[in-house]
Amino acid sequence: MQLWPAIDLLGGRAVRLHQGRYDQVTVFHDDPPALAASMRGVASHLHVVDLEGARDGRPVQSALVRAVVEAFGPGVEVGGGVRDRAAAEAYLALGATRVVLGTAAVRDPAMVRALAEAHPGCVVLAVDAKDGLVATDGWLSVSTRTAVSLVRELADAPLGAVLYTDIARDGMRVGPNVEATARLARDGGVPVLASGGVATLDDLRTLAAIPGVAGAIVGRALYDRVFTLAEALEAAGDAAIAG
């Protein structure tokens, strides 16, 4: 299973939100590009989110994202405010390996499909769920769509993965929603990138054992130094570049 360390950007700094709430922010690093550079040569992948972009519906911190991508090198996926094809292709042009779209998939699945067909394997469908229903607009709104139904609608497109986040667990270090993640991996028809709640190395081992789970995103547990990046890579079974 691939391990994706996370860098969430807000106000030019690397932060984590608690359950997606913008009024509950923990700052972990004042220099995101330096943080990305520290992971270069250790991890093969990096997950970056423009939280301001997610909230405002358009890329806001593009210059900072570019600096992070340049500091880390190949293997970065970027999300947050990517609501149209132009925004997605702009991130790919600046060096991102993959782009993450969530709200756009609910509002314009045809666009997401066309983008995936134009850039096979480079589009990640973000499914951020609360009580099984898909949330949009930076988690500020909850739709009536279920996670599985949204993924099934786009399962025949050449997506890179489905990024599944349980909002109630994100940034809380209470353990991932294993049952819901396994259900989506089983029923969705697209490899799943699990996110939200990873608290221990055993959480990573559990996710790695689920058929169809291709990767896991880890943020807060790394920054709280519950375990090291190298330990996380080993638990996930991701050889990466380490060692």
Secondary structure, DSSP 4 states (H G I P E B T S, - for coil): -EEEEEEEEETTEEEEEETTEEEEEEEEES-HHHHHHHHBTTBS-EEEEEHHHHHHTS---HHHHHHHHHHH-S-EEEESS--SHHHHHHHHHTT-SEEEESHHHHH-HHHHHHHHHHSTT-EEEEEEEETTEEEETTTTEEEEEEHHHHHHHHTTS--SEEEEEEGGGTTT-S---HHHHHHHHHHSSS-EEEES---SHHHHHHHHTSTTEEEEEE-HHHHTTSS-HHHHHHHHT---S--
